[in-house]
Amino acid sequence: MKLFRESSLVALVLLLISVGCVTAMTYRAVKNIKACPDIIAPLTDNEQAILLKIIIIVPKVELELAKRIAKVVNEMTCVNANLILSMIFHESNFKPEVVSPKGAMGLMQVLEQWLEFMHLPGPPTDIYTNIKCGVAVLNIYQDWFKDLRLALIAYNRGPNPVHTAIVNGVDPDNGYAEKVLKLKARLDSYDI
């Protein structure tokens, strides 16, 4: 027996989202947001799943921003979408305007020299440009280090400190890779 009609449940979820009360515990209810076509249209099924995961991990995210991110992340087929979402969460908390003290910018906190190197159009805070660049940088580090954990650490610390630590027989770990992979595993577990 359903306690709420579909539309009532969607309204409840939207209310919870608006006041920041959606947590991982309520992701099953968030799934039912799919019943409200004006919120999820014109997203594909994969984009809808990505959107719902964004809402779960950042309940106060602006819905239109989350939709745009979902569309771009869905296009990045060379890297797991949940890994990208986890990196965005830990790099910028889904705030495209964030700039780090070292000058890294946008959702994936990319450095301007990477954008120039890759000849990517648009400003560094442009959602598509930023995510595309961040994914490309991660792929480069994976090619270099042949290990996702090390690639993530290099993404966060830079490749030189990682390489130097490895050469000196020291673990370059700074906790970043574990945080990213832990959230990725959580997102992987959601049946959305």
C-alpha positions in Angstrom: 0.0 0.0 0.0 1.4 3.4 -0.9 1.2 6.0 1.8 1.4 8.9 -0.7 0.1 9.3 -4.2 2.9 9.8 -6.7 2.4 13.5 -7.0 2.3 13.9 -3.2 5.5 12.1 -2.8 7.2 14.2 -5.5 6.0 17.3 -3.7 7.3 16.0 -0.4 10.7 15.2 -2.0 10.8 18.7 -3.6 10.1 20.2 -0.2 12.8 18.2 1.4 15.2 19.2 -1.3 14.4 22.9 -0.9 15.1 22.8 2.9 18.1 20.6 2.5 16.8 17.5 4.3 17.4 15.0 1.5 20.0 12.5 2.6 21.3 9.1 1.4 18.5 7.6 3.6 15.9 9.2 1.4 17.3 8.4 -2.0 14.5 5.8 -2.6 12.0 8.6 -2.3 14.1 10.8 -4.6 13.8 8.1 -7.3 10.1 9.0 -7.5 10.9 12.5 -8.7 11.0 10.8 -12.1 7.2 10.8 -11.9 7.3 14.6 -12.4 8.1 15.1 -16.1 8.6 18.9 -15.9 11.5 18.5 -13.5 13.4 15.8 -15.4 12.4 16.6 -19.0 14.2 16.4 -21.4 16.8 14.2 -19.7 17.6 10.7 -20.8 17.3 7.8 -18.2 21.1 8.0 -17.5 20.9 11.8 -17.1 18.0 11.4 -14.7 20.0 8.9 -12.6 22.9 11.3 -12.5 20.7 14.2 -11.6 19.1 12.2 -8.7 22.6 11.3 -7.4 23.6 15.0 -7.5 20.5 15.9 -5.5 21.3 13.1 -3.0 24.8 14.3 -2.3 24.2 18.0 -2.5 20.5 18.6 -1.6 20.7 22.4 -1.9 22.1 22.3 -5.4 20.3 24.5 -7.9 18.1 22.2 -10.0 19.0 23.8 -13.4 22.7 23.6 -12.6 22.3 20.0 -11.6 20.6 19.2 -14.8 23.4 20.8 -16.9 26.0 18.9 -14.9 24.0 15.7 -15.4 23.9 16.2 -19.2 27.7 16.9 -19.4 28.7 14.0 -17.0 26.6 11.7 -19.1 28.6 12.6 -22.2 31.9 11.7 -20.6 31.7 8.0 -21.4 35.5 7.3 -20.9 35.2 7.7 -17.1 32.6 6.4 -14.7 29.9 9.0 -14.0 29.9 8.3 -10.3 33.7 8.9 -10.2 33.2 12.3 -11.9 30.4 13.2 -9.5 32.5 12.2 -6.5 35.4 14.3 -7.8 33.2 17.3 -8.4 31.8 17.0 -4.9 35.2 16.9 -3.3 36.8 19.5 -5.6 34.1 22.2 -5.5 30.9 20.9 -3.8 29.1 21.5 -7.2 29.9 25.2 -7.2 31.1 26.2 -10.7 32.5 29.6 -9.6 34.9 28.3 -6.9 38.6 29.3 -7.3 41.2 27.6 -5.1 44.1 29.5 -3.5 46.4 27.9 -6.1 44.2 29.2 -9.0 42.3 26.0 -9.8 38.8 26.8 -11.1 35.3 25.5 -11.5 33.6 22.3 -10.7 36.6 20.0 -11.2 39.1 22.7 -10.1 41.2 22.7 -13.2 44.2 24.9 -13.7 44.1 27.4 -16.6 47.3 25.9 -18.2 45.4 22.6 -18.8 42.7 24.5 -20.6 45.3 26.2 -22.8 47.2 23.0 -23.4 44.0 21.2 -24.5 42.8 24.2 -26.6 39.4 24.0 -25.0 36.9 26.8 -25.7 35.0 28.7 -23.1 36.0 30.1 -19.7 37.4 27.7 -17.1 34.1 27.9 -15.1 32.0 26.8 -18.1 30.5 23.5 -17.0 31.2 21.6 -20.2 34.7 22.9 -20.6 35.6 22.4 -17.0 34.3 18.8 -16.7 35.8 17.8 -20.1 39.2 19.2 -19.1 39.0 17.6 -15.6 38.2 14.2 -17.1 41.0 14.6 -19.7 43.5 15.4 -17.0 42.4 12.4 -14.9 42.8 10.2 -18.0 46.3 11.5 -18.6 47.3 10.8 -15.0 45.8 7.3 -15.3 47.9 6.7 -18.4 51.0 7.9 -16.5 50.5 6.1 -13.2 48.5 3.1 -14.4 46.6 3.2 -11.1 43.3 5.0 -10.3 44.3 5.8 -6.7 47.6 7.3 -7.8 45.9 9.2 -10.7 43.4 10.7 -8.2 46.2 11.7 -5.8 48.1 13.3 -8.8 44.9 15.1 -9.8 44.7 16.6 -6.3 48.4 17.2 -5.5 49.9 17.4 -8.9 52.0 14.7 -10.6 55.4 15.9 -9.5 54.8 15.3 -5.7 53.3 11.9 -6.5 56.2 10.9 -8.7 58.8 12.2 -6.2 57.2 10.3 -3.4 57.1 7.0 -5.4 60.8 7.5 -6.4 61.7 8.0 -2.7 59.7 5.0 -1.6 57.1 7.0 0.2 53.3 6.6 -0.1 52.1 9.9 -1.7 48.6 9.4 -0.2 46.9 12.5 1.2 43.5 11.0 1.9 41.9 12.5 -1.3 41.7 9.3 -3.3 40.1 7.4 -0.4 37.4 10.1 0.0 36.6 10.2 -3.7 36.5 6.4 -4.0 34.3 6.1 -0.9 31.7 8.4 -2.3 31.9 6.7 -5.7 31.2 3.4 -4.0 28.2 4.9 -2.2 26.9 6.3 -5.5 27.5 2.9 -7.2 25.3 1.3 -4.5 22.3 3.4 -5.3 19.7 1.5 -7.4 18.6 4.5 -9.5 
